[in-house]
Amino acid sequence: MRVIDVYALLEVDFHGSAILAGSPYAILSHCWDVPENGEKEVHFRDIKKFTTMKPSKRDEIRSRDGYRKILDTCRRAKVDGLRWAWVDTCCINRESSSELSEAINSMFRWYANSRICYVYFQDVEGTLPTEREEANFPESGGWPKWFTRGWTLQELVAPRTVHFFDRDWKFIGDKQDLADTLKAITRIPRSVLKHGIGSPRPSAAQILSWAADRRTTRVEDVAYSLLGLLDVNMPMLYGEGKKAFQRLQEEIIRRSNDHSIFAWDPDGKGIRTTSVLADDPSYFRGCHNIKKVEFDEFIKELKEEEEPNQARLQMFSVTNGGIQIWLPLTPYHDCPSIFRATLACHRYGTLVTIDLAPWKTKHYRYCGVSGTPKSHPVIQQLFLAHHDDVHDDFKFELDCRTIAYHDFSCCFAFPFGVTNGSVTLTRSNPLTVLMYHKDCTYFAVTLGWCFGQEWVHVKPGTYMKENGHDWEDYAKEIYHQAWNMGSKHAHLMAEANSGHSLFYLKHAHVLQSSWAVKIICGAWKKPRKSMVTIDIGQCTGLCCNSLEWRGLKLQMIMICLGL
C-alpha cells in the first residue's frame, strides 16, 4: 500500500505493513473526472516521474483538477493531525496487473482501516439534497454523481468516520449526522451506516440491492467493486465482461449458504427463463428488505410432517453440472412442469419463493408464472443452472397466405406482431400471441422461446354469437396461460425435433365450428430460425391426434395444404 506524506505533498512513500498495522491515515473518496479534453486525474506514473520531467509537463499536471484534489486532501489531513493520506488515482500502479488485483481485493480493508475518509462532491454546493433534484443532477438520476458510482458504495460503508465536503471543500457533515439522508438516497440501513456492516452481516441480496442503481466505467468493475462488501476474494480478469458478476455470485455460494443469492427479482417483473444467477446488480432492486433465515428456523416454518435433514438443506455447492442443492419444491396446479421453490430468507416476514422449471438435467429460473401452487412442498435434490448459454434471439418466419384466402385476418397481437413476415423473440420478450378471426370464429397462435428451445402452440377459440369482443383482453389472457405452459410446450417441441422428419404438423379444431387450424414447422435445420406455416380450412372433425406434433414428409405437406 502506497501512501502520500502530506508534508512532502506528492512525494510518495512506501509504508504498507506499517499503515495496516495501525498508523493513522486519511483516505479520499471521489468520482474520477472523464478525460474528454485531456487527462484530468494524476496517476502513479505522473508522480513517479514528477521531479525529473520538464517544467512545462509539471505545470500541466499542476493544472489538473485531480492535482488540486490531492493537494486539498493533504491539507485536510494536516488539519486533522494526520501525516499520511491515500488517493486511489496516484497510489496504485494500474500498469501492474498484480498490484491492481491486490489493491482491488484489499480496497475495502484499506477504507475500513482509515482514520478518516473524505468524500469530495464535485457537483454539490452547500448541502446534500434530501430528495431527487433532476434539474441540478440530470445525468445521475437526480442525485449527486458520487451516489451513482459503483466503487463509492464500499467507500461509504467501510470507514467508521466519513466527512463530506462540497465542491469548494466546505464541510457538509459526517456519516453519523447525515445517516437519515444517506439512507433515503442509498437504501442502506441506518444501523449499517452508523455501526458498519458488522455481524450478523446483511444478506447477500440486501447488499447487492444497494448496488442496483450504480454504474462503473468498466463492466467487470460492477463485480470487483463489491468484493469487500460481500467478504469474498477473486482474481481480476479484465476482458471477461459480465462473466465477472457471475463469478462473484459463485464465490458467494462457495463461501456461504445464503439462499438470498437466488432471490433476485422478488416481485417477478417480466417473463423469461434464465439461469438462477442474476446478470447484474439491477436484478436485486427491491431486495433491500430480504433477510437471511437460520436453517433451524427455516425448517420450523416449512411445517413438514417429518423433520428434514438440516445439514442437507444448508449445504450447496457449485459443480460442473450446476449448483447442487436441496430445496422444498411445490408444483403448480395448472402447470405441473413448473415448481415453486422456497428459500431460507424472509421478505416482509414471509419466506421468499422463486419458480423453477426443469430442462434436461438442470432446473432454470422461470419468471412470470401466475397460478396457485399445491399445498405441501417436497424437499428434493436438484442441479440449478448457473450458466445462461442462450443469449441469441430467435426468428420465426411466417407463411399465412391461406389465412387471408379464407377471409380470416389477424385482429390483434400481444405484446408485438409480425414485421416483414417474421416474428423475432428475445430473452426479454420470449413470447407473443397472434389472434385471428373471421366473423364470430377466432383462434390464437402463440410463438415462444425458452431454454434455447422455440415452440409453437395453437389455442382454438370458441364460436362467439357477437363479433366485436375486446381482443386485447383475450390476447393478454392467452399470453399468461401460454407462458404458464411454456415449459411443457418447449418439451413437446423438443421431442418432435428429436425425430427424423423434415416437417412437423399440429392440427387443432376451432371449437363449435367446422374450421381447423394446421401449423406446419420446418425441421429446425437453420440455427435460431424456423419456418412456420399457419393454415385454416374446413374439417369434418374425424381426425385423430389433435394438438399433437406429427412428423411429415414433403409430399404429405402438399396434401395437407391442398397443393
C-alpha positions in Angstrom: 0.0 0.0 0.0 1.5 3.3 -1.1 0.7 6.5 0.9 1.4 10.2 0.5 3.4 12.1 3.0 1.1 15.1 3.4 4.0 17.3 4.4 6.0 16.4 1.3 2.8 16.6 -0.8 3.4 14.5 -3.9 6.4 12.6 -2.7 5.0 9.0 -2.4 6.5 6.8 0.3 6.0 3.1 0.9 4.6 2.1 4.3 2.3 -0.8 3.5 2.8 -3.0 6.5 3.2 -0.1 9.0 0.0 1.5 7.7 -2.0 -1.7 8.0 -0.5 -2.3 11.5 -2.2 0.9 12.8 -0.5 4.0 11.6 -3.3 6.5 11.1 -4.0 7.8 7.6 -6.7 9.7 5.7 -8.3 8.4 2.6 -10.1 10.1 -0.3 -13.4 9.0 -1.9 -14.3 10.9 -5.1 -15.5 10.5 -8.7 -12.8 10.3 -11.4 -13.1 13.0 -14.0 -13.6 11.8 -17.5 -10.6 12.8 -19.8 -12.7 14.2 -22.6 -10.4 17.1 -23.4 -7.2 15.9 -21.9 -6.3 13.9 -18.7 -7.7 15.4 -15.5 -6.5 13.0 -12.9 -2.9 12.5 -11.6 -1.7 8.9 -11.9 1.1 6.9 -10.3 3.3 7.2 -13.4 2.9 11.0 -13.2 4.1 11.1 -9.6 6.9 8.7 -10.2 8.4 10.9 -12.9 7.3 14.3 -11.4 10.7 15.5 -10.2 12.5 14.6 -13.4 10.0 15.7 -16.0 10.2 19.0 -17.9 8.8 22.1 -16.1 6.1 22.5 -18.7 4.9 19.0 -18.0 4.9 19.6 -14.3 2.9 22.8 -14.8 0.4 20.8 -16.9 0.0 18.2 -14.1 -0.4 21.0 -11.5 -3.3 22.5 -13.6 -5.3 19.3 -13.5 -8.4 19.0 -11.3 -7.0 15.8 -9.9 -3.9 17.5 -8.6 -6.0 20.0 -6.7 -8.0 17.2 -5.2 -4.7 15.6 -3.9 -3.5 18.9 -2.5 -6.8 19.6 -0.7 -6.8 16.0 0.7 -3.3 16.6 2.1 -4.2 20.0 3.6 -7.3 18.5 5.2 -5.3 15.6 6.6 -2.8 18.0 8.2 -5.7 19.9 9.8 -6.9 16.6 11.3 -3.4 15.9 12.6 -2.6 13.1 10.2 0.7 12.6 8.3 -0.4 10.1 5.7 -3.0 10.1 3.0 -4.1 7.7 0.3 -5.7 8.7 -3.0 -6.6 5.9 -5.5 -5.6 7.8 -8.6 -1.9 8.1 -7.7 -1.3 5.4 -5.0 -1.9 2.4 -7.2 0.2 1.4 -10.2 -2.5 0.3 -12.6 0.1 -0.7 -15.2 0.9 -3.6 -12.9 -1.9 -6.2 -13.2 -0.7 -8.0 -10.0 -0.7 -4.8 -8.0 -4.1 -3.7 -9.3 -5.5 -7.1 -8.4 -4.1 -6.9 -4.9 -5.4 -3.4 -4.5 -8.9 -4.2 -5.6 -9.0 -7.2 -3.2 -7.7 -5.1 -0.4 -9.7 -1.9 -1.1 -12.5 -2.5 1.4 -9.9 -3.2 4.2 -7.9 0.0 3.3 -11.0 2.1 3.6 -12.1 0.3 6.8 -8.7 0.8 8.5 -8.5 4.6 7.7 -8.7 7.1 10.5 -11.0 9.3 8.4 -12.4 9.2 4.9 -13.0 12.4 3.0 -15.9 12.3 0.4 -15.5 15.1 -2.1 -18.6 16.1 -4.1 -17.5 17.9 -7.3 -21.2 18.7 -8.2 -22.6 19.8 -4.8 -22.6 23.3 -3.4 -23.6 23.8 0.2 -25.7 20.9 1.4 -26.8 17.5 0.2 -30.2 17.2 -1.4 -32.9 15.4 0.6 -34.9 14.5 -2.5 -34.2 14.0 -6.2 -33.3 17.1 -8.0 -33.4 16.3 -11.7 -32.6 19.9 -12.7 -29.3 20.0 -10.7 -28.2 16.4 -11.3 -29.8 15.5 -14.7 -27.2 12.9 -15.6 -27.2 11.0 -12.4 -30.9 10.4 -11.7 -31.4 13.5 -9.6 -28.7 12.7 -7.0 -25.0 13.8 -6.9 -22.9 11.7 -9.2 -21.0 10.2 -6.3 -24.1 8.2 -5.2 -24.4 6.5 -8.6 -20.8 5.1 -8.9 -20.0 1.5 -8.1 -16.7 2.0 -6.2 -18.1 4.6 -3.9 -20.5 2.2 -2.3 -17.8 0.4 -0.3 -16.2 3.7 0.3 -19.3 4.9 2.2 -19.9 1.7 4.1 -16.3 0.6 5.1 -14.9 3.6 7.0 -16.0 4.3 10.5 -15.6 8.1 10.1 -16.7 9.8 6.9 -16.7 13.5 6.3 -18.5 15.0 3.3 -17.3 18.1 1.5 -18.8 20.2 -1.3 -17.1 21.4 -4.5 -15.2 24.1 -2.6 -14.1 21.7 0.2 -16.6 23.2 2.6 -17.7 20.7 5.3 -21.2 19.4 4.8 -21.5 16.8 7.6 -20.4 13.4 8.7 -21.8 9.9 8.2 -23.4 9.7 11.6 -25.2 13.1 11.4 -26.3 12.5 7.8 -27.5 8.9 8.3 -31.1 9.6 7.6 -30.4 11.5 4.4 -27.9 8.8 3.3 -30.4 6.0 3.9 -33.0 7.8 1.8 -30.6 8.1 -1.1 -28.8 4.7 -0.9 -31.4 2.4 0.8 -28.6 1.3 3.2 -30.0 0.8 6.7 -29.1 3.3 9.4 -27.6 0.6 11.5 -25.0 -0.2 8.8 -24.3 3.5 8.2 -23.7 4.1 11.9 -22.1 0.9 13.0 -20.6 -0.7 9.9 -21.5 -3.9 8.0 -20.6 -5.9 11.2 -22.0 -9.2 12.4 -24.5 -10.5 11.6 -23.9 -9.4 8.1 -26.9 -8.4 5.9 -28.0 -10.9 3.3 -26.2 -11.1 0.0 -29.4 -9.9 -1.8 -29.6 -6.9 0.5 -26.0 -5.9 -0.1 -26.4 -6.3 -3.9 -29.6 -4.2 -3.8 -27.5 -1.2 -2.7 -25.6 -1.5 -6.0 -28.7 -1.9 -8.1 -28.6 1.7 -9.5 -24.8 2.2 -9.5 -22.6 2.1 -12.6 -18.9 1.6 -13.3 -16.8 2.6 -16.3 -15.6 -1.0 -16.9 -18.3 -3.7 -16.8 -16.1 -6.0 -14.8 -15.9 -3.4 -12.0 -19.6 -3.9 -11.3 -18.5 -7.2 -9.6 -15.0 -6.2 -8.4 -16.3 -3.2 -6.5 -18.4 -5.5 -4.4 -15.8 -7.9 -3.2 -15.1 -6.4 0.2 -18.8 -5.7 1.0 -19.6 -9.4 0.3 -16.4 -10.6 2.1 -15.1 -12.6 -0.9 -11.9 -12.6 -3.0 -11.3 -13.5 -6.6 -8.7 -12.8 -9.3 -9.2 -9.9 -11.7 -9.8 -10.9 -15.3 -10.5 -7.7 -17.3 -12.0 -8.6 -20.6 -14.4 -11.2 -19.2 -17.3 -8.8 -19.3 -20.5 -9.8 -17.4 -19.0 -13.1 -16.5 -17.3 -11.3 -13.6 -20.6 -10.8 -11.9 -21.4 -14.5 -12.4 -18.1 -15.4 -10.9 -18.8 -13.1 -7.9 -22.1 -14.9 -7.2 -20.4 -18.3 -7.5 -17.8 -17.2 -4.9 -20.6 -16.1 -2.6 -22.1 -19.6 -2.9 -18.7 -21.2 -2.2 -18.2 -19.1 0.9 -21.7 -19.1 2.5 -25.0 -20.9 2.4 -27.1 -17.7 1.9 -30.2 -18.6 -0.1 -30.9 -14.9 -0.8 -28.4 -15.0 -3.7 -31.2 -16.7 -5.6 -33.9 -14.3 -4.5 -33.4 -11.6 -7.2 -36.4 -10.0 -8.9 -38.7 -10.8 -5.9 -41.7 -9.1 -7.5 -41.5 -11.3 -10.6 -41.4 -8.4 -13.1 -41.5 -9.6 -16.7 -41.3 -13.1 -18.1 -38.1 -15.0 -19.0 -36.2 -18.2 -18.5 -32.7 -17.9 -17.3 -30.1 -19.4 -15.0 -30.6 -19.0 -11.3 -27.8 -16.3 -11.2 -28.5 -12.7 -11.9 -27.0 -10.8 -14.9 -26.1 -7.7 -12.8 -27.0 -6.0 -9.5 -30.0 -4.3 -11.0 -31.8 -7.6 -10.8 -31.6 -7.2 -7.0 -33.5 -4.0 -7.0 -36.3 -4.5 -4.4 -34.2 -6.9 -2.3 -33.2 -4.3 0.3 -35.5 -5.9 2.9 -34.6 -9.5 2.3 -33.1 -11.1 5.4 -31.5 -14.4 6.0 -33.3 -17.1 8.0 -31.3 -19.6 10.1 -31.9 -23.1 8.9 -33.4 -24.4 12.2 -36.0 -21.6 11.9 -36.4 -22.4 8.2 -37.3 -26.0 9.0 -39.9 -24.9 11.6 -41.6 -22.6 9.1 -41.8 -25.3 6.4 -44.1 -27.3 8.8 -43.0 -30.6 7.4 -44.6 -33.7 9.0 -41.1 -35.3 9.2 -38.3 -33.0 10.2 -35.9 -32.7 7.2 -32.2 -33.2 7.4 -30.9 -29.7 8.4 -27.3 -30.4 7.2 -28.6 -31.4 3.8 -30.7 -28.2 3.4 -27.9 -25.8 4.4 -25.2 -27.3 2.2 -25.0 -26.5 -1.5 -22.1 -26.2 -3.9 -21.0 -25.1 -7.4 -20.2 -28.1 -9.6 -19.6 -28.6 -13.3 -23.2 -30.0 -13.6 -24.8 -26.9 -11.9 -25.4 -25.8 -8.4 -26.1 -28.9 -6.3 -28.8 -28.1 -3.7 -31.7 -29.5 -1.7 -34.8 -27.3 -1.9 -38.5 -27.6 -0.9 -40.5 -27.8 -4.2 -44.2 -27.4 -4.8 -45.7 -28.0 -8.3 -48.4 -25.6 -9.6 -52.0 -26.9 -10.1 -52.4 -25.8 -13.7 -48.7 -26.1 -14.8 -47.2 -29.2 -13.2 -43.9 -28.7 -15.1 -43.1 -25.6 -13.1 -42.2 -25.7 -9.4 -42.2 -23.1 -6.6 -39.0 -23.4 -4.6 -38.9 -22.0 -1.0 -35.7 -20.2 0.1 -34.3 -19.7 3.6 -34.8 -16.0 3.6 -37.6 -13.6 4.6 -39.2 -10.6 2.8 -41.9 -8.8 4.8 -41.8 -11.6 7.3 -42.6 -14.3 4.8 -40.4 -16.9 3.3 -39.2 -16.0 -0.2 -40.1 -18.3 -3.2 -38.9 -18.5 -6.7 -40.2 -20.5 -9.7 -38.1 -23.2 -11.3 -38.6 -25.4 -14.4 -36.6 -28.5 -15.4 -34.8 -28.6 -18.7 -32.7 -31.7 -19.5 -30.5 -32.2 -16.4 -30.9 -28.8 -14.7 -33.5 -26.5 -13.3 -33.8 -23.0 -14.6 -35.4 -19.8 -13.2 -38.8 -19.4 -14.8 -40.1 -15.9 -14.2 -43.6 -14.6 -14.7 -45.8 -17.6 -13.7 -49.3 -16.9 -12.5 -51.2 -19.6 -10.7 -51.7 -21.4 -7.4 -49.1 -24.0 -6.1 -50.2 -27.1 -4.4 -50.2 -27.1 -0.6 -47.3 -29.2 0.6 -43.7 -28.9 -0.6 -41.4 -31.9 -1.2 -37.7 -31.5 -0.4 -35.7 -32.6 -3.4 -32.1 -32.6 -4.6 -31.6 -30.8 -7.9 -29.0 -29.1 -10.0 -29.6 -25.4 -10.7 -28.3 -23.9 -14.0 -25.7 -21.3 -13.2 -24.7 -20.6 -16.8 -27.1 -19.0 -19.2 -25.8 -20.1 -22.6 -28.8 -18.8 -24.6 -28.3 -15.1 -25.5 -29.3 -15.0 -29.1 -32.7 -14.0 -30.5 -34.9 -16.4 -32.3 -36.8 -15.7 -35.6 -40.0 -17.3 -36.8 -40.6 -16.7 -40.5 -44.4 -17.0 -41.1 -46.4 -18.0 -44.1 -50.0 -17.0 -43.5 -51.3 -16.9 -47.1 -54.2 -19.3 -46.7 -55.5 -17.2 -43.7 -56.4 -14.4 -46.0 -57.8 -16.7 -48.7 -60.4 -17.9 -46.2 -61.2 -14.3 -45.1 -59.5 -14.7 -41.7 -57.4 -11.8 -40.5 -55.0 -11.0 -37.7 -57.1 -8.9 -35.3 -54.6 -8.4 -32.5 -51.1 -9.3 -31.5 -49.6 -9.1 -28.0 -47.1 -7.8 -27.0 -45.9 -7.3 -30.6 -46.9 -8.6 -34.0 -45.5 -9.7 -37.4 -42.9 -7.5 -39.1 -42.0 -8.2 -42.7 -43.4 -11.7 -42.4 -41.5 -12.6 -39.3 -41.5 -12.5 -35.5 -38.3 -12.2 -33.5 -38.3 -13.3 -29.9 -35.7 -12.3 -27.3 -34.7 -13.1 -23.7 -36.8 -10.1 -22.5 -39.7 -10.8 -24.9 -39.8 -14.6 -25.3 -43.5 -14.9 -26.2 -46.0 -13.4 -28.5 -49.7 -14.1 -29.2 -51.3 -13.7 -32.7 -55.1 -13.5 -32.7 -57.0 -14.4 -35.9 -60.8 -14.2 -36.6 -63.5 -14.3 -39.1 -67.0 -13.1 -38.2 -67.6 -14.9 -34.9 -64.8 -17.5 -35.1 -61.4 -17.0 -33.7 -58.2 -18.8 -32.7 -54.8 -17.8 -31.4 -51.2 -18.9 -32.3 -48.6 -18.4 -29.6 -44.9 -18.4 -30.5 -42.4 -19.0 -27.7 -38.7 -19.2 -26.9 -37.3 -20.7 -23.7 -34.3 -22.7 -22.6 -33.0 -22.1 -26.0 -35.9 -24.0 -27.5 -38.5 -22.5 -29.8 -42.1 -23.7 -29.6 -45.5 -23.0 -31.3 -48.9 -23.6 -29.8 -52.5 -23.2 -31.1 -55.3 -22.0 -28.8 -58.6 -22.9 -30.5 -61.2 -20.4 -29.8 -65.0 -20.8 -29.4 -67.8 -19.7 -31.7 -69.0 -16.3 -30.5 -72.5 -15.1 -31.1 -71.4 -11.5 -31.3 -68.5 -10.0 -33.1 -66.6 -7.1 -31.5 -65.1 -8.6 -28.4 -62.1 -7.0 -26.7 -59.3 -8.8 -28.5 -56.6 -7.2 -26.3 -58.1 -8.8 -23.1 -58.3 -12.1 -24.9 -54.7 -11.9 -26.1 -53.4 -11.0 -22.7 -55.3 -13.8 -21.1 -53.9 -16.3 -23.6 -50.5 -14.8 -23.2 -50.4 -15.6 -19.5 -51.9 -19.1 -20.0 -49.4 -19.9 -22.7 -46.4 -18.8 -20.5 -47.6 -20.9 -17.6 -47.5 -23.9 -20.0 -44.4 -22.7 -21.9 -42.1 -25.2 -20.3 -44.4 -28.1 -21.3 -44.7 -26.7 -24.9 -40.9 -26.4 -25.1 -40.5 -30.1 -24.1 -43.1 -31.2 -26.6 -41.4 -29.3 -29.4 -38.0 -30.7 -28.4 -39.5 -34.3 -28.5 -40.8 -33.5 -32.0 -37.4 -32.2 -33.0 -35.8 -35.4 -32.0 -37.5 -37.3 -34.9 -36.2 -37.6 -38.5 -39.0 -35.9 -40.4 -38.4 -32.8 -42.4 -41.5 -31.1 -41.2 -43.9 -31.3 -38.3 -47.7 -30.8 -38.2 -50.1 -29.8 -35.5 -53.9 -29.9 -36.1 -56.4 -28.1 -33.9 -60.2 -27.6 -34.2 -61.8 -24.3 -33.6 -64.4 -25.2 -31.1 -68.1 -25.2 -32.1 -67.2 -24.7 -35.8 -66.1 -26.7 -38.8 -62.8 -24.9 -39.0 -59.4 -26.4 -38.2 -56.0 -24.8 -37.8 -52.9 -26.5 -39.2 -49.5 -25.4 -38.1 -46.5 -26.7 -40.1 -43.0 -26.1 -38.8 -39.7 -26.6 -40.6 -37.2 -29.2 -39.4 -35.1 -26.7 -37.4 -32.1 -27.1 -39.7 -31.2 -23.4 -39.5 -30.0 -22.2 -36.1 -32.2 -19.7 -34.3 -34.7 -19.7 -37.2 -37.8 -21.6 -38.0 -40.3 -21.5 -40.9 -43.9 -21.7 -39.7 -47.0 -22.1 -41.9 -50.4 -21.2 -40.5 -53.2 -22.7 -42.4 -57.0 -22.7 -41.9 -59.5 -24.9 -43.6 -62.7 -26.9 -43.2 -62.5 -30.1 -41.2 -65.0 -32.9 -40.6 -63.8 -33.4 -37.0 -62.9 -37.1 -37.6 -59.1 -36.7 -37.5 -57.0 -38.1 -34.7 -54.1 -36.8 -32.5 -55.4 -33.3 -32.4 -52.9 -30.8 -30.9 -50.0 -33.3 -31.1 -47.0 -32.8 -33.4 -46.6 -35.4 -36.2 -43.7 -35.8 -38.5 -44.4 -35.3 -42.2 -42.6 -35.7 -45.5 -42.8 -33.1 -48.2 -45.4 -34.8 -50.2 -47.7 -35.1 -47.2 -47.4 -31.4 -46.5 -48.5 -30.6 -50.1 -51.6 -32.9 -49.5 -52.3 -31.2 -46.1 -52.2 -27.8 -47.7 -54.3 -29.0 -50.7 -51.4 -28.3 -53.2 
